[in-house]
């Protein structure tokens, strides 16, 4: 059992951690403490599991100081955000214990020097690149390859949140779903980018990580400006032929096209297939692409609508932040319901971006004048219709 004073200590540690790394505040709140009876030395690092539980022994919480507990909370949430469990390269069989220790050291070396301001010393049992005799700034995979197979054991164990292999203290509790974990990661990365935009200091490892997380696999900015140009050319052809004649100023600047009209921003509706056949991983990929589309159209302008759809369409969400995205669904598939919902909005969208595994019936005809881009999330799923532009994304399964 953990008494009220110890829970107070826990809360104080979490507040301190959020204060030291404000961009991790949301992720720290997503950690779910699970009390483990008794006290085992194995629990000295407050190990996590892939469902974002952290295992708390009363003895360890009592023994460690608030700054120490705070350090381990930031440490564990970093293992989870950086998906060290999914990245575990070792064996799950015979040499497993040795590989687990080596990966624990490698993952710790990747993250520990990103965790605390220089003024605040690391706990004595933290692993840094320096104490392994290796350079700073590598990834866990690079440290793994540089470490000997029989690397010394770290002091303590970071748990299944570090390598995905079950521990004795792990409970089979419902945890954060992979899609929610992904949204938490996107939100954390967005906070890091905001700090960087405000010229605030962010450790190098976090800067690199945020860049990777926020990087959609499609260049939406280029894609959408191509759509805008196409829409302008169509409008010009329909309405005003003289518009296409180059102006005299343009003639004086060969090769330069002067904007004769204010560049219109396209109204975009993203349709997300949330039927049962679409995996959590594909939905996570779709979320990253939505973040990319949102950046391309400009956040805060209410130009992006998202409609999730399985066999029926769910209420439209006008998004300013990807962390507000709700992925409702889970039933059978008929994306035509989503198309009908998108096209019934007034004014109708200029562009529909449909993200799906392709296992759906499609509208028989293209919805002119709205243009359609189909994003296929599953390389072995169904095809897109011939009348749509198709984009394949990587790493979605
Ligand atoms: Zn660790």
Boltz pocket constraint, residues with backbone or C-beta under 6 A from the ligand:
constraints:
  - pocket:
      binder: B
      contacts: [[A, 75], [A, 79], [A, 104], [A, 107], [A, 108], [A, 158], [A, 162]]
      max_distance: 6.0
